[in-house]
Amino acid sequence: MSEIRSLRREDIPGALRLCRFAGWNQTEEDWARILRLEPEGCFALEEGGELAATATAITFGRELGWIGMVLTGPAHRGKGFATALMERAIAWLEERQVRWIKLDATDMGRPIYLKLGFEDEELVERWARPPGEAPRAEVEPLRLDGDLDRIAFGADRSRLLDDLARTGEAASSGAGYAFGRPGANAAYFGPCVSRDAASARNLLQWFLGEHAGETVFWDILPANREALDLAAEFGFERRRRLVRQARPGAANCAPLPHRNELVYAIAGFEYG
């Protein structure tokens, strides 16, 4: 097997090629953001002079490490590349003594992750809406409530949210706030955290109004029934279902508290 090395900015075109093989929504800016946030936690495998596989790991304080972007090119599957990269990402996060390690598992990846000690935690679903008009909504400039976000998500993700605010779209409304960004296949709504459904509804209308001519993706934790109701109301349909999985990063860790009823949209499968 080729040696695992750090993923570099010059690898982004190859990483995007892997995304296109998989039908994923990430853009060049998405890869650049991950490299900005955690350059030492991004890993690659080459074979035959081309990027064959990737995996990324991001830390959210000491509470949580998140693994994402586990991709293998079609010509390189079945060679253990994903397992090797996962083992490296897990080891990297354990060296940083994060309490918990999580990921959102596809059907293809889930058996690998179970063998590596991950356990199923909950479902996460991708919903999609085709291009179409939406009632306009008035929103305010972003007012990020760091305490609320930590309660909802369970860890400090301020570095990620600051980057999303600089490079994408962000707004507040009432008791909530939301972000959005372009995608290769669809505009992406999320993350969105709100204390009530009315504020989340207004933020969703704002984003749909800004992207009326585009398909929109929205990743939802089905434990939030109000988010599912909004998805149905605004013409979204369920496209995919993944399984959120977790494993301890250190011994004797208490469960990570979080409040799904406040999470109306996750930040993406690569971030949680």
matplotlib code that plots the C-alpha trace (Angstrom):
import matplotlib.pyplot as plt

x = [0.0, 1.2, 2.2, -0.3, 0.7, -0.8, -3.4, -2.1, -3.8, -2.4, -4.4, -7.7, -8.3, -7.8, -10.0, -12.7, -12.4, -13.1, -16.1, -17.5, -17.0, -19.1, -21.7, -20.9, -21.7, -18.3, -16.6, -13.0, -13.8, -15.2, -11.9, -9.9, -11.9, -11.2, -7.5, -7.6, -9.3, -7.2, -4.3, -2.6, -5.8, -6.3, -4.8, -4.3, -3.2, -1.7, -1.5, -0.1, 0.7, -2.9, -4.8, -6.6, -8.3, -8.8, -10.0, -10.2, -10.4, -11.4, -11.3, -14.0, -12.1, -11.3, -14.9, -15.2, -13.3, -15.1, -14.1, -15.3, -14.5, -13.6, -13.4, -11.8, -11.7, -13.5, -10.3, -8.8, -11.6, -11.2, -7.6, -8.0, -7.3, -10.4, -9.6, -5.9, -6.9, -9.6, -7.0, -4.7, -7.5, -8.5, -5.0, -4.5, -7.6, -6.6, -3.2, -5.1, -7.1, -10.5, -13.2, -15.4, -15.0, -18.0, -18.9, -21.8, -21.6, -22.8, -24.0, -20.7, -18.6, -20.7, -19.4, -15.8, -16.5, -18.3, -15.1, -13.1, -15.2, -17.8, -21.4, -24.6, -26.0, -28.8, -30.0, -29.2, -31.1, -30.4, -33.5, -33.6, -35.8, -35.9, -35.6, -38.7, -40.0, -40.3, -41.9, -39.3, -38.3, -36.7, -33.6, -30.9, -27.1, -25.6, -25.7, -24.0, -24.9, -21.9, -23.5, -26.6, -24.5, -22.5, -25.6, -27.1, -24.1, -22.3, -18.9, -17.2, -17.3, -16.6, -13.7, -15.9, -18.8, -16.4, -15.0, -18.5, -19.6, -16.6, -16.9, -20.6, -24.0, -25.2, -28.2, -30.1, -33.8, -35.5, -34.1, -32.0, -29.3, -28.3, -25.6, -25.5, -22.9, -22.7, -22.4, -21.4, -24.9, -27.0, -27.0, -26.5, -28.6, -26.9, -26.0, -29.1, -29.7, -32.9, -34.8, -38.1, -39.5, -40.8, -37.3, -36.0, -38.8, -37.9, -34.3, -35.2, -37.5, -34.6, -32.2, -34.8, -35.6, -31.9, -31.6, -35.0, -33.4, -31.3, -31.8, -31.2, -29.8, -30.7, -29.3, -31.6, -31.5, -34.9, -35.1, -36.1, -39.7, -40.2, -37.4, -39.1, -42.4, -40.7, -39.0, -42.4, -44.1, -41.5, -41.5, -38.3, -38.0, -35.8, -32.9, -30.4, -30.2, -26.9, -26.1, -24.3, -21.8, -19.5, -16.7, -14.8, -11.5, -10.4, -11.2, -14.2, -15.8, -19.3, -21.8, -21.5, -24.6, -26.3, -29.8, -31.1, -34.4, -32.3, -30.5, -32.6, -29.8, -26.4, -23.3, -22.6, -21.6, -18.0, -18.6, -21.5]
y = [0.0, 3.5, 5.6, 7.9, 11.5, 14.9, 16.3, 19.5, 22.4, 21.3, 18.0, 19.8, 19.1, 15.4, 15.5, 17.2, 14.4, 11.9, 13.9, 13.9, 10.1, 9.8, 12.4, 14.5, 18.3, 19.7, 22.5, 23.7, 26.2, 23.4, 21.5, 24.7, 25.4, 22.0, 22.5, 25.9, 24.6, 21.5, 21.2, 18.5, 16.4, 15.9, 12.7, 11.3, 8.1, 8.1, 5.2, 5.3, 9.0, 10.1, 10.8, 7.6, 8.2, 10.9, 11.3, 14.4, 15.0, 18.2, 19.0, 21.0, 21.8, 18.8, 17.6, 16.3, 15.2, 14.7, 12.5, 13.2, 13.2, 9.4, 8.9, 6.3, 6.4, 3.6, 2.1, 1.9, 0.4, -2.9, -2.3, -1.2, 2.4, 3.7, 1.6, 2.7, 6.4, 6.0, 4.4, 7.3, 9.9, 8.1, 8.0, 11.7, 12.6, 10.3, 12.1, 15.3, 13.6, 14.5, 12.9, 11.6, 10.9, 11.0, 10.7, 10.4, 7.0, 6.1, 2.6, 1.8, 3.1, 1.9, -1.7, -0.4, 2.0, -0.6, -2.8, 0.2, 0.6, 3.1, 2.5, 3.8, 6.9, 8.3, 9.0, 12.0, 12.6, 14.6, 16.4, 18.2, 20.8, 21.5, 25.1, 27.0, 30.3, 30.8, 33.7, 36.3, 36.7, 39.6, 38.6, 40.4, 40.3, 37.3, 37.5, 34.3, 33.0, 30.9, 29.6, 28.4, 26.8, 24.9, 23.7, 22.5, 21.0, 19.8, 21.3, 24.5, 24.9, 28.6, 28.2, 26.6, 29.1, 32.0, 30.6, 29.9, 33.5, 34.9, 32.7, 31.9, 33.3, 33.9, 35.6, 35.8, 35.9, 36.1, 33.3, 31.6, 31.9, 30.0, 29.7, 28.6, 28.0, 27.0, 23.4, 21.5, 20.0, 22.3, 25.3, 24.0, 25.3, 24.8, 24.9, 26.3, 26.6, 28.1, 28.1, 28.0, 26.8, 30.3, 31.7, 28.6, 28.9, 32.5, 31.6, 28.8, 31.2, 33.7, 31.0, 29.6, 33.1, 33.8, 30.5, 30.3, 29.1, 26.3, 22.9, 23.2, 20.5, 20.4, 17.8, 17.2, 15.2, 13.4, 13.7, 17.3, 16.8, 20.5, 20.5, 17.6, 19.4, 22.5, 20.3, 18.9, 22.3, 23.8, 21.0, 19.1, 15.4, 12.9, 11.8, 9.9, 8.5, 8.2, 6.9, 9.1, 7.0, 7.6, 6.1, 7.3, 9.1, 8.6, 6.2, 6.7, 9.6, 10.6, 11.0, 14.3, 16.4, 18.0, 19.2, 18.0, 19.9, 23.1, 21.9, 22.6, 21.9, 20.3, 21.9, 19.0, 15.4, 16.4, 18.6, 17.2]
z = [0.0, -0.7, 2.3, 3.9, 3.8, 4.6, 2.1, 0.6, -1.2, -4.5, -4.0, -4.2, -7.9, -7.3, -4.2, -6.2, -8.8, -6.0, -4.9, -8.5, -8.7, -5.5, -6.5, -3.5, -3.2, -2.0, -3.9, -4.1, -1.3, 0.9, 0.6, 1.2, 4.3, 5.8, 5.1, 6.7, 9.8, 10.3, 7.9, 10.0, 10.2, 6.5, 5.0, 1.5, -0.2, -3.7, -6.2, -9.7, -9.4, -8.7, -5.5, -4.7, -1.3, 1.4, 5.0, 7.2, 10.9, 12.6, 16.3, 18.1, 21.3, 23.5, 23.5, 20.0, 16.9, 13.6, 10.7, 7.2, 3.5, 3.5, -0.2, -2.4, -6.2, -8.0, -9.4, -6.0, -3.9, -2.1, -1.2, 2.4, 1.7, 3.6, 6.6, 6.7, 6.4, 9.1, 11.5, 10.9, 11.5, 14.7, 15.9, 15.2, 17.1, 20.0, 20.2, 20.7, 23.5, 22.2, 24.4, 21.5, 17.8, 15.5, 11.9, 9.5, 7.9, 4.4, 3.7, 2.1, 5.0, 7.9, 8.1, 8.1, 10.9, 13.0, 12.8, 14.1, 17.2, 16.2, 17.4, 15.8, 17.6, 15.4, 11.9, 9.7, 6.5, 3.4, 2.0, -1.4, -3.0, -6.7, -8.0, -7.2, -5.7, -2.0, 0.0, 0.8, 4.4, 6.3, 8.3, 10.2, 10.0, 11.8, 15.6, 16.7, 20.1, 21.0, 24.2, 22.4, 19.7, 22.2, 24.0, 20.7, 19.1, 22.2, 21.5, 20.6, 16.8, 16.7, 14.3, 11.8, 12.1, 11.8, 8.6, 7.2, 8.0, 6.1, 3.0, 2.7, 3.7, 7.2, 8.9, 12.2, 12.8, 16.2, 18.3, 15.6, 13.1, 9.9, 7.3, 3.7, 1.0, -2.7, -3.7, -6.8, -7.2, -5.0, -2.7, 0.9, 3.9, 7.2, 9.9, 11.5, 15.3, 16.7, 20.0, 18.1, 14.8, 13.8, 13.6, 11.8, 9.3, 8.6, 8.0, 5.7, 3.7, 3.5, 2.1, -0.4, -1.6, -2.2, -4.2, -6.0, -9.2, -7.6, -6.1, -2.3, 0.0, 3.7, 6.2, 9.1, 12.3, 12.2, 16.0, 15.3, 14.2, 13.6, 11.1, 9.3, 9.2, 7.7, 5.1, 4.0, 4.1, 1.7, -0.8, 0.2, -0.3, 1.5, -0.7, 1.6, 5.0, 6.9, 10.4, 12.8, 14.7, 17.7, 19.6, 22.7, 22.0, 25.6, 28.5, 30.8, 28.9, 29.8, 26.9, 25.1, 25.9, 22.9, 22.1, 18.7, 19.2, 18.7, 15.6, 12.5, 10.1, 10.6, 9.1, 6.7, 6.8, 7.0, 10.1, 12.0]

ax = plt.figure().add_subplot(projection="3d")
ax.plot(x, y, z, "-o")
ax.set_aspect("equal")
plt.show()
